[in-house]
């Protein structure tokens, strides 16, 4: 969605939408610096150099992963240069941010295998023709020990140990390994190597971007970048961070119908975050929708349908989104599942088979397996093919007449 006619102030509001820093003063500082960079770029008739790094520690991406990609796309739509940086060298260390223990060490072969589909998945959001794809081994593999030591001279051990996740690990007696302190240095050097104007990342990247990246750029004689930190997307439960381990994810590589149904299962109270983090809507458009809901002119259900259609259209196009909506209406509104269906509260780690048995929808685990093999089990209208898949909130159906509402 190209927005070439925005003035500078509108661009700043658009690009700062959905950001979170945990400190209002820092947010205002970044907004002012972004405004100044945009003005400078305009006067110099050049695009800003914008990037975000993605460490390929796994192969699959879900909607939560795309929040930063959505922000990159906004910069693309405004005509700026965007780099999708694959952290094939940073992934060898593993980012300790927001982790209560050290990540497992991957081989470079494992990392590159995971990275094979990263860029292609990213092009579901980014404009392929306008995206630069780079690997940070391009410069990190060439750093000498002396150069690494000189980078480390810009930081104190106290700065690292003061980080909340490290402080918690110290308090609990959980080891902090020396190699984990290399990660911010490596990520900061990424910014300097690319002479970046803007770096996009999640709120868990505050230290790596705002402290390490900016400080190293200054130490190397560059103007410190603007850090655009985006909020964390809650999963389909509306509360916990979207994560495969909790089963509350919306995969980006499934089907349009599956994605639409899962967005519709998101609680009403979480819609605001989805509006701001995973749509192409401007702050003004979101304000109009929320005002209409507040005045009672737009029901939460209809607002959520608009949200689901918008999200699905980003990944699958308008035609597929319209068909997914028609299917949802047919299955859940016209076909009409009973209003008084029983509820079942999901337990952590439960699979579809576990729930089928625990909720009394089948008499035995063998019957549950048989129903799945016969395509007789659906979750939010989608046929379940993997009996061992983690169960997520939604409507679980067995046969034509047995329903249960799964709640977190």
C-alpha positions in Angstrom: 0.0 0.0 0.0 2.0 3.0 -1.2 1.6 6.3 0.7 3.7 8.8 -1.3 1.6 11.8 -0.3 2.2 11.8 3.4 4.0 14.8 4.8 6.8 14.3 7.3 4.7 14.5 10.4 2.2 11.9 9.0 5.1 9.7 8.1 6.5 9.8 11.6 3.1 9.0 13.1 2.7 6.1 10.6 6.2 4.7 11.2 6.0 5.1 15.0 2.6 3.3 15.1 2.8 0.1 17.2 6.1 1.0 18.7 7.0 0.4 22.4 10.0 1.4 24.4 9.0 1.0 28.0 9.9 4.7 28.4 7.9 7.6 27.0 10.9 9.9 26.9 12.9 7.4 24.9 10.0 7.0 22.5 9.8 10.7 22.0 13.5 11.0 21.4 13.4 8.3 18.7 10.4 10.0 17.1 12.3 13.3 17.0 15.4 11.6 15.6 13.3 9.8 13.0 11.7 13.1 11.9 15.2 14.7 11.6 16.5 11.7 9.5 13.4 11.9 7.2 14.0 15.6 6.7 17.7 15.1 5.9 16.9 12.3 3.5 14.4 14.5 1.8 16.8 17.4 1.4 19.6 15.1 0.2 17.2 13.3 -2.2 18.1 9.8 -0.9 16.3 7.0 0.8 17.0 6.0 4.4 18.9 2.8 4.9 16.6 0.6 7.0 17.2 -3.0 8.1 16.1 -5.7 10.5 18.0 -8.9 11.3 16.5 -12.4 11.5 18.5 -15.2 13.1 17.5 -18.5 11.4 17.3 -20.6 14.6 14.2 -22.5 13.2 12.5 -22.8 9.8 8.9 -21.7 10.4 7.5 -18.2 10.7 4.2 -17.2 12.3 2.3 -13.9 12.4 4.3 -12.7 15.4 7.5 -12.9 13.3 6.1 -10.6 10.7 5.5 -7.6 12.9 9.0 -6.3 12.1 8.5 -7.2 8.5 5.3 -5.2 8.4 7.3 -2.2 9.7 10.0 -2.7 7.0 7.2 -2.8 4.4 6.0 0.6 5.7 9.4 2.0 5.1 9.4 0.5 1.6 6.0 2.0 0.8 7.5 5.4 1.7 10.4 4.8 -0.8 13.2 3.8 1.6 15.9 1.2 1.1 15.2 -2.0 3.1 17.6 -4.8 3.9 16.4 -8.2 5.1 19.4 -9.3 7.1 19.8 -13.0 7.7 21.9 -13.5 10.8 23.8 -16.6 9.9 26.7 -15.6 12.2 24.7 -14.1 15.1 22.6 -17.3 15.1 25.8 -19.2 15.9 25.9 -17.4 19.2 22.2 -17.0 19.9 20.4 -13.9 21.2 20.2 -14.0 25.0 17.5 -11.3 25.1 14.4 -12.4 26.9 15.8 -15.8 27.5 16.2 -17.5 31.0 19.0 -19.8 29.8 21.6 -20.0 27.1 20.4 -21.0 23.7 21.6 -24.3 22.2 24.6 -23.8 19.9 23.9 -24.5 16.3 26.3 -25.4 13.5 26.6 -23.2 10.5 25.2 -26.0 8.4 22.1 -26.1 10.6 21.7 -22.3 10.4 22.0 -22.3 6.6 19.5 -25.1 6.3 17.0 -23.1 8.4 17.7 -20.0 6.4 16.7 -21.5 3.0 13.1 -20.4 3.2 13.4 -17.3 5.3 13.6 -14.7 2.6 10.8 -16.4 0.5 8.6 -16.4 3.6 9.4 -12.8 4.2 8.3 -11.9 0.6 4.8 -12.6 1.7 5.1 -9.2 3.4 8.0 -7.4 1.8 8.2 -6.3 -1.8 10.7 -8.7 -3.4 11.8 -6.3 -6.1 12.7 -3.7 -3.5 14.3 -5.9 -0.8 18.0 -6.3 -0.4 18.9 -9.7 1.2 22.2 -10.0 3.0 24.0 -12.3 5.4 26.0 -10.9 8.3 28.7 -13.5 7.8 29.7 -11.1 5.0 31.5 -8.9 7.6 31.4 -10.8 10.9 33.4 -13.7 9.5 36.2 -11.2 8.7 36.5 -9.6 12.2 39.9 -10.3 13.8 40.4 -11.0 17.5 42.0 -7.6 17.9 39.0 -5.9 16.2 36.6 -7.8 18.5 38.5 -6.7 21.5 38.3 -3.1 20.4 34.6 -3.4 20.0 34.3 -4.8 23.5 36.2 -1.8 24.9 33.1 0.3 24.4 31.1 -1.6 27.0 31.4 -2.6 30.7 30.5 -6.0 32.2 28.1 -4.0 34.5 26.1 -2.9 31.5 25.5 -6.5 30.4 24.8 -7.8 33.9 22.3 -5.0 34.6 20.0 -6.4 31.8 16.8 -7.8 33.3 17.2 -11.3 31.9 20.8 -11.6 33.0 20.0 -10.2 36.5 17.3 -12.9 36.9 19.7 -15.6 35.8 22.2 -14.4 38.4 19.6 -14.3 41.1 18.4 -17.9 40.3 21.9 -19.3 39.9 21.5 -20.0 36.2 24.8 -19.8 34.3 25.6 -16.9 32.0 28.2 -17.9 29.4 30.8 -15.5 28.2 29.9 -16.1 24.5 26.4 -14.6 25.2 28.0 -11.2 25.8 29.3 -11.3 22.2 25.8 -11.1 20.7 25.2 -7.4 21.2 28.7 -6.6 19.9 27.9 -8.6 16.8 24.5 -7.1 16.2 25.9 -3.6 16.9 28.6 -4.2 14.3 25.9 -5.2 11.8 24.5 -1.7 12.0 27.9 -0.1 11.6 28.9 -2.4 8.7 25.7 -1.4 6.8 25.9 2.3 7.9 22.2 2.0 8.8 20.0 5.0 9.4 17.2 2.9 11.0 17.1 -0.5 12.7 13.8 -2.3 13.3 13.4 -4.8 16.1 11.1 -6.2 18.8 11.0 -4.6 22.3 13.3 -7.4 23.5 16.0 -5.9 21.3 16.2 -2.6 23.2 19.7 -3.2 24.6 21.0 -4.6 21.3 19.7 -1.7 19.2 19.5 1.4 21.5 22.6 0.7 23.5 25.0 -1.6 21.5 24.1 -0.5 18.0 24.0 3.2 18.5 27.1 3.2 20.7 29.2 1.2 18.3 28.2 3.4 15.4 29.3 6.5 17.3 32.6 4.8 18.3 33.2 4.1 14.6 32.5 7.7 13.6 29.0 7.2 12.4 25.7 9.0 13.3 23.8 6.6 15.6 20.8 5.0 14.0 17.1 5.4 15.0 15.8 2.4 16.8 12.2 1.5 15.8 11.1 -1.0 18.5 7.7 -2.7 17.9 5.5 -4.2 20.4 5.1 -8.0 20.9 2.0 -9.6 19.3 -0.1 -11.7 21.7 -1.2 -15.1 20.4 -4.8 -16.3 19.8 -5.4 -16.3 23.6 -4.9 -12.6 23.5 -2.5 -12.7 26.5 0.7 -14.7 26.0 3.3 -13.9 23.5 2.6 -15.7 20.2 4.8 -18.9 20.4 4.8 -22.3 18.9 5.5 -23.8 22.3 2.2 -22.5 23.7 0.2 -23.5 20.6 -1.3 -20.0 20.3 0.2 -19.2 16.9 -1.3 -18.1 13.5 1.1 -19.7 10.9 1.8 -17.6 7.8 2.3 -20.7 5.7 -0.9 -22.6 6.2 -4.2 -21.6 4.3 -6.2 -18.5 3.9 -9.2 -20.2 5.6 -7.1 -21.3 8.6 -5.6 -17.9 9.0 -9.0 -16.2 8.8 -10.5 -18.6 11.4 -7.6 -18.2 13.8 -7.8 -14.4 13.7 -11.5 -14.6 14.4 -10.7 -16.6 17.6 -8.6 -13.7 19.0 -10.4 -12.1 22.0 -12.1 -8.8 21.4 -9.8 -7.0 23.9 -6.7 -7.9 21.9 -8.0 -6.5 18.6 -6.3 -3.1 19.2 -2.8 -4.6 19.2 -3.6 -6.5 16.0 -4.9 -3.3 14.4 -1.6 -1.6 15.1 0.8 -4.4 14.6 -0.3 -6.5 11.7 -2.4 -4.4 9.4 -1.6 -1.8 6.7 -4.0 0.7 8.3 -2.9 4.2 9.2 -3.5 5.6 12.7 -6.4 7.6 11.3 -8.1 4.5 9.8 -7.7 2.6 13.1 -9.1 5.6 15.1 -12.2 5.6 12.8 -12.8 1.9 13.4 -12.3 2.2 17.2 -14.5 5.3 17.3 -17.2 3.4 15.4 -17.0 0.5 17.9 -17.1 2.9 20.8 -20.3 4.5 19.5 -21.9 1.2 18.8 -22.0 1.8 15.1 -19.6 -1.2 14.4 -19.9 -4.5 16.3 -16.8 -6.2 17.6 -17.6 -9.2 15.4 -17.8 -7.1 12.3 -14.6 -5.2 13.3 -12.8 -8.5 13.8 -14.1 -9.8 10.4 -12.6 -6.6 8.8 -9.4 -7.3 10.7 -9.3 -11.0 9.6 -9.9 -10.0 6.0 -7.2 -7.4 6.1 -4.6 -9.8 7.5 -5.4 -12.6 5.2 -5.3 -10.3 2.2 -1.7 -9.3 3.1 -0.5 -12.9 2.8 -2.9 -14.4 0.3 -4.5 -11.5 -1.7 -7.9 -10.0 -1.8 -9.6 -12.8 -3.7 -8.4 -15.5 -1.3 -9.4 -13.3 1.7 -12.9 -12.9 0.3 -13.3 -16.6 -0.2 -12.0 -17.3 3.4 -14.6 -14.9 4.7 -17.4 -16.5 2.7 -16.3 -19.9 4.1 -16.2 -18.6 7.7 -19.7 -17.1 7.3 -21.0 -20.3 5.8 -19.5 -22.5 8.5 -19.9 -20.4 11.6 -22.8 -18.1 10.9 -25.2 -19.7 8.5 -24.5 -23.3 9.3 -24.7 -22.2 12.8 -23.0 -24.2 15.5 -25.2 -24.4 18.7 -25.0 -21.4 20.9 -24.9 -23.5 24.1 -22.0 -25.8 23.3 -19.8 -26.8 26.3 -16.5 -25.2 27.0 -13.3 -26.9 27.7 -10.3 -25.1 29.3 -7.1 -26.0 27.6 -4.1 -27.2 29.6 -0.5 -26.4 28.6 0.9 -28.8 26.0 -2.3 -30.6 25.2 -2.6 -32.1 21.8 -5.8 -32.5 19.7 -5.9 -36.2 20.8 -5.5 -35.3 24.4 -8.4 -32.8 24.2 -10.7 -35.2 22.3 -10.4 -37.7 25.1 -10.3 -35.3 28.0 -13.4 -33.4 26.7 -15.3 -36.6 26.2 -15.7 -36.1 22.5 -14.4 -39.7 21.8 -14.5 -42.8 23.9 -10.8 -43.7 23.5 -7.6 -42.5 22.0 -7.9 -45.1 19.3 -11.3 -43.7 18.3 -9.8 -40.3 18.2 -7.1 -41.4 15.9 -9.7 -43.1 13.7 -11.8 -39.9 13.5 -8.8 -37.9 12.4 -7.8 -40.5 9.8 -11.4 -40.2 8.4 -11.2 -36.4 8.3 -13.9 -36.2 10.9 -12.2 -33.7 13.2 -12.1 -29.9 12.6 -10.7 -27.0 14.5 -12.3 -23.7 13.6 -13.6 -25.3 10.4 -10.2 -26.6 9.3 -9.8 -30.4 9.0 -7.2 -31.7 11.5 -4.7 -34.0 9.9 -2.1 -34.2 12.7 -3.5 -35.8 15.9 -0.4 -34.7 17.8 -0.6 -31.0 16.9 -0.8 -28.6 19.9 -4.4 -27.6 20.5 -5.2 -23.9 20.4 -8.4 -22.0 21.4 -11.3 -22.3 19.0 -14.2 -24.5 18.1 -13.3 -28.2 18.0 -15.8 -30.4 16.1 -16.1 -34.2 15.8 -18.4 -35.5 13.1 -21.5 -33.3 12.4 -23.0 -32.8 15.8 -20.3 -32.8 18.5 -18.8 -29.4 19.4 -16.7 -28.0 22.2 -15.5 -24.5 22.6 -11.8 -24.5 23.6 -10.8 -21.6 25.9 -7.3 -20.7 27.3 
